[in-house]
Amino acid sequence: MSAVNFVVIGGGAWGTAVAVHLAKMHDDVVLVPRDESKAKALRDAHENTERLPGIPLPESLMIDADFAVHITSETILCLACPTQGLAELCAQLQRIHLPKIPVISLMKGLGKDSLQLPSQVIQSFLPQVLIGSLSGPTYAREFAKGLPAAMVLGADETLNFLPPLFSNSVVKVSFSEDRIGVELGGCLKNSYAIGAGIIEGLQLGDNARAAYLASALAEMVKIGTYLGGKKDTFYGLSGLGDLIATTQGSWSRNRQIGFEIAQGHSIEHLLQSGTVEGYSSLLYFHDVLQKASMLQKASIKAPILDALYAIFYKNCSVCEVANNLVTAC
């Protein structure tokens, strides 16, 4: 590719942060929010006042709700929409007949209805494109401010030229051929972040927090490798790295949900306030492991996921299963 342009679809915090980062390095970067009213608000304010207030948008960053006019055979397309809207977005992209270009998922979750990984949803609609997943411990505000960070791009070897295009002096992007493992790590950690929030909300202490983190990583490795990821992937940025960030960061929505549940707030009320990726992911992984056990394909013990499932889907009290979160090793 001689001259590339980046198109980032999704005007949330993470999509905006990635577009800001790319615009500091490349001349042709387009951020695509959900509609023209949102695009106008971003252009007028020169910042994303709703999701990233106080972070100025680079003058060179183009903002346009019409993504079709900006996509060419030299485009690197980055998708940062909510996972529950991915299928609808892919259907729109399907209608404009994308060329064989890189399509990079910036999402960490599962499709709303299909409960597929983002790359699987993309492939089902756009089999002609080259699919990658960019993941790692990245809090959007810090990333947009230009603080140091590291990520990993999981993709087929044909996309190994991309990491340098996302990297600069403070951001390092490495490459992995284990796209499935990279996505699974980014998805699993959402559920485990809920458990970390519960431990924090119950004030169980540093010992419990450390034991939980060790147990969560061990469980993540078991589940992730069973589902096709490589073991080493889960000890890297998209596994352990993202797990630490999301279970410890006060900005983590999944962690906050767990904290508030432990404080006595109702699950139904908390889920009404917005998407909680760890909630739907929890159901998916629990069902996959149950079916595997029933079919005698595998018997994977996942006491943390079992405990969280009991809280969310069996109406068990937090205190009733809290010990299982800590003593899962």
C-alpha positions in Angstrom: 0.0 0.0 0.0 1.7 3.2 -1.2 -0.5 5.8 0.4 -2.9 4.8 3.2 -5.8 6.6 4.7 -7.4 5.6 8.0 -11.2 5.5 8.5 -12.3 5.0 12.2 -16.0 4.2 12.5 -17.3 4.9 16.0 -17.4 8.2 17.8 -17.2 6.8 21.4 -14.3 7.3 23.7 -12.1 4.6 22.3 -12.8 5.3 18.6 -12.1 9.0 19.2 -8.9 8.2 21.1 -7.6 6.0 18.3 -8.5 8.6 15.7 -6.7 11.3 17.7 -3.7 9.1 18.0 -3.6 8.2 14.3 -4.1 11.9 13.2 -0.9 12.8 15.1 1.0 10.5 12.8 -0.9 10.4 9.5 -2.3 13.1 7.2 -5.4 11.3 6.1 -7.5 10.2 9.0 -11.3 10.3 9.2 -13.4 9.8 12.3 -17.0 8.6 11.6 -19.6 9.2 14.4 -23.0 7.6 14.3 -24.8 10.5 12.5 -24.4 13.9 11.1 -25.6 15.7 14.3 -22.9 14.0 16.3 -20.3 14.8 13.6 -21.3 18.5 13.7 -21.1 18.6 17.5 -17.5 17.2 17.3 -16.5 19.7 14.6 -18.0 22.6 16.4 -16.5 21.8 19.8 -13.2 20.5 18.4 -13.5 17.8 21.1 -15.7 14.9 22.1 -17.5 16.7 24.9 -19.6 13.7 25.7 -17.0 10.9 25.8 -13.6 12.6 26.0 -14.1 16.1 27.4 -11.0 18.2 27.5 -9.1 16.3 24.8 -8.7 18.5 21.7 -9.2 17.0 18.3 -6.2 17.5 15.9 -7.0 20.1 13.2 -6.0 17.5 10.6 -8.6 15.0 11.8 -11.6 14.9 9.4 -15.0 14.2 10.9 -17.8 12.9 8.6 -20.8 10.7 9.2 -20.6 9.5 5.6 -17.9 6.8 5.6 -18.5 5.5 2.1 -17.0 8.5 0.3 -13.7 8.0 2.2 -13.1 4.3 1.7 -10.7 3.4 -1.2 -8.5 0.5 -2.0 -5.8 2.1 0.1 -8.0 2.5 3.3 -7.3 0.9 6.6 -10.7 0.6 8.2 -11.0 0.5 12.0 -14.3 -0.4 13.6 -15.0 0.9 17.1 -18.8 0.7 17.3 -20.5 -1.0 20.3 -20.5 -4.7 19.7 -24.3 -4.9 19.7 -24.3 -2.6 16.7 -21.6 -4.4 14.7 -23.8 -6.6 12.6 -25.9 -3.6 11.5 -22.7 -1.7 10.6 -21.3 -4.7 8.7 -24.5 -4.9 6.7 -24.1 -1.2 5.7 -20.5 -1.9 4.7 -21.6 -4.9 2.7 -23.8 -2.8 0.6 -21.0 -0.6 -0.6 -18.9 -3.6 -1.7 -15.6 -3.0 0.2 -12.4 -3.9 -1.7 -9.9 -6.3 -0.2 -8.7 -3.9 2.5 -7.6 -4.4 6.2 -10.6 -4.1 8.6 -9.4 -3.8 12.2 -11.7 -4.5 15.1 -11.2 -2.2 18.1 -13.9 -3.9 20.0 -13.8 -6.1 23.1 -17.1 -8.0 23.4 -19.5 -10.3 21.6 -22.2 -9.7 19.0 -25.5 -9.0 20.6 -27.6 -11.8 19.0 -25.0 -14.1 17.5 -22.7 -14.0 20.5 -19.8 -14.3 18.0 -16.4 -12.6 18.4 -16.1 -9.4 16.4 -13.9 -10.9 13.7 -16.4 -13.7 13.2 -19.2 -11.2 12.7 -17.1 -9.2 10.3 -16.1 -12.3 8.3 -19.7 -13.4 8.0 -20.7 -10.2 6.2 -17.4 -9.2 4.6 -15.5 -12.4 3.6 -13.3 -10.6 1.1 -11.6 -8.3 3.6 -8.4 -8.8 5.7 -9.5 -8.9 9.3 -7.4 -8.0 12.4 -8.1 -7.3 16.1 -6.3 -4.6 18.0 -6.4 -5.1 21.7 -4.5 -4.5 25.0 -4.6 -2.5 28.2 -5.7 0.9 26.9 -7.8 3.4 28.8 -9.2 5.8 26.2 -8.5 9.1 28.0 -4.8 8.2 28.8 -4.3 7.0 25.2 -5.8 10.1 23.7 -3.6 12.3 25.9 -0.5 10.6 24.5 0.6 8.7 27.6 2.6 5.5 27.0 0.7 2.4 26.0 1.2 -1.0 24.3 -1.2 -3.1 22.2 -1.2 -6.2 20.1 -2.6 -6.7 16.7 -4.0 -10.2 16.1 -4.2 -11.1 12.4 -3.1 -13.2 9.6 0.5 -12.8 8.5 -0.6 -10.7 5.5 -1.3 -7.8 7.9 2.1 -7.9 9.7 3.0 -4.6 8.0 0.3 -2.7 10.1 1.9 -2.4 13.6 4.4 0.3 12.6 1.5 2.3 11.2 -0.1 2.4 14.6 3.1 2.9 16.6 5.1 6.0 17.6 7.6 6.9 20.3 5.1 6.3 23.1 2.8 3.6 21.7 4.1 0.2 20.8 2.0 -2.2 18.8 3.2 -5.8 18.4 1.9 -8.5 16.1 0.4 -11.9 16.8 -1.0 -14.5 14.4 -3.4 -15.6 17.2 -6.3 -13.3 16.3 -8.8 -15.6 18.2 -6.7 -15.5 21.4 -6.3 -11.7 21.2 -10.1 -11.3 20.9 -10.9 -13.9 23.6 -8.6 -12.1 26.1 -10.2 -8.8 25.4 -13.6 -10.4 25.8 -13.0 -12.6 28.9 -11.5 -9.8 31.0 -14.8 -7.9 30.9 -16.5 -10.6 32.9 -13.6 -10.9 35.4 -13.6 -7.2 35.9 -17.1 -7.5 37.3 -15.8 -9.9 39.9 -13.0 -7.5 40.8 -15.5 -4.8 41.4 -17.5 -7.1 43.7 -14.4 -7.8 45.8 -13.8 -4.1 46.0 -17.4 -3.3 46.9 -17.4 -5.9 49.7 -14.1 -4.4 51.0 -12.5 -7.8 51.1 -9.0 -6.4 51.1 -5.7 -6.5 49.2 -5.1 -10.2 49.9 -8.4 -11.2 48.3 -7.8 -8.8 45.4 -4.5 -10.5 44.6 -5.8 -14.0 45.0 -8.7 -13.1 42.7 -6.4 -11.8 40.0 -4.3 -14.9 40.0 -7.4 -17.1 39.8 -9.0 -15.1 37.1 -5.8 -15.3 34.9 -5.6 -19.1 35.4 -9.3 -19.5 34.5 -8.9 -17.2 31.5 -6.0 -19.3 30.2 -8.0 -22.6 30.6 -11.1 -21.2 28.8 -9.2 -19.3 26.1 -7.1 -22.2 25.1 -10.1 -24.5 25.0 -11.8 -22.1 22.6 -8.8 -21.9 20.2 -6.5 -19.3 21.6 -2.8 -19.9 22.2 -1.6 -20.1 25.8 1.1 -17.5 25.5 -1.4 -14.9 24.1 -3.2 -14.9 27.5 0.0 -14.0 29.3 0.5 -11.0 27.1 -1.1 -7.7 26.5 -4.6 -8.8 25.5 -4.8 -11.3 28.4 -2.9 -10.4 31.6 -2.3 -6.8 30.5 -5.9 -6.0 29.8 -7.0 -8.1 32.8 -4.9 -6.0 35.2 -6.0 -2.7 33.7 -9.7 -3.5 33.7 -9.9 -5.1 37.1 -7.9 -2.3 38.8 -8.9 0.8 36.8 -11.5 3.0 38.5 -12.7 3.9 34.9 -13.7 0.4 34.1 -17.5 0.2 33.6 -17.6 -3.6 34.2 -15.6 -3.2 37.4 -18.0 -0.4 38.5 -21.0 -2.6 37.9 -19.6 -5.3 40.2 -18.8 -2.6 42.8 -22.3 -1.3 42.7 -23.9 -4.7 42.9 -21.8 -5.4 46.0 -23.1 -2.2 47.4 -26.7 -3.4 47.1 -27.8 -1.9 43.8 -30.1 -4.0 41.7 -28.8 -5.7 38.6 -31.8 -4.7 36.5 -31.3 -1.0 37.4 -27.5 -1.1 36.6 -28.0 -2.8 33.2 -30.5 -0.1 32.2 -27.7 2.5 32.4 -25.9 1.2 29.3 -24.0 -1.7 27.8 -22.1 -4.0 30.1 -20.0 -6.2 27.8 -19.0 -8.6 30.7 -22.7 -9.4 31.3 -23.4 -10.9 27.9 -20.0 -12.4 27.6 -20.5 -14.2 31.0 -23.6 -15.9 29.6 -21.8 -17.0 26.4 -18.8 -18.5 28.1 -20.8 -20.2 30.8 -23.1 -21.8 28.2 -20.1 -22.9 26.0 -18.4 -24.6 29.0 -21.7 -26.3 30.1 -22.3 -27.7 26.6 -18.7 -28.9 26.4 -19.1 -30.8 29.6 -22.5 -32.3 28.6 -21.0 -33.5 25.3 -18.0 -34.8 27.2 -15.7 -32.8 25.0 -14.1 -31.1 28.0 -14.6 -30.6 31.7 -13.2 -27.2 32.5 -13.7 -25.9 36.1 -14.5 -22.2 36.1 -15.5 -21.3 39.6 -15.3 -17.6 39.1 -17.5 -17.6 36.0 -19.9 -20.0 37.9 -20.1 -17.6 40.8 -20.7 -14.6 38.6 -23.3 -16.5 36.6 -25.1 -17.4 39.8 -25.3 -13.7 40.8 -26.5 -12.5 37.4 -28.7 -15.3 36.2 -29.7 -17.3 39.3 -30.5 -14.5 41.6 -27.9 -15.7 44.2 -26.8 -13.0 46.7 -23.3 -11.6 46.3 -22.3 -12.6 49.8 -23.5 -16.2 49.2 -20.9 -16.8 46.4 -18.2 -14.1 47.2 -15.9 -16.7 48.8 -15.8 -18.6 45.5 -14.4 -15.5 43.8 -11.4 -15.4 46.1 -10.7 -19.1 46.7 -11.0 -20.3 43.1 -7.3 -21.2 42.7 
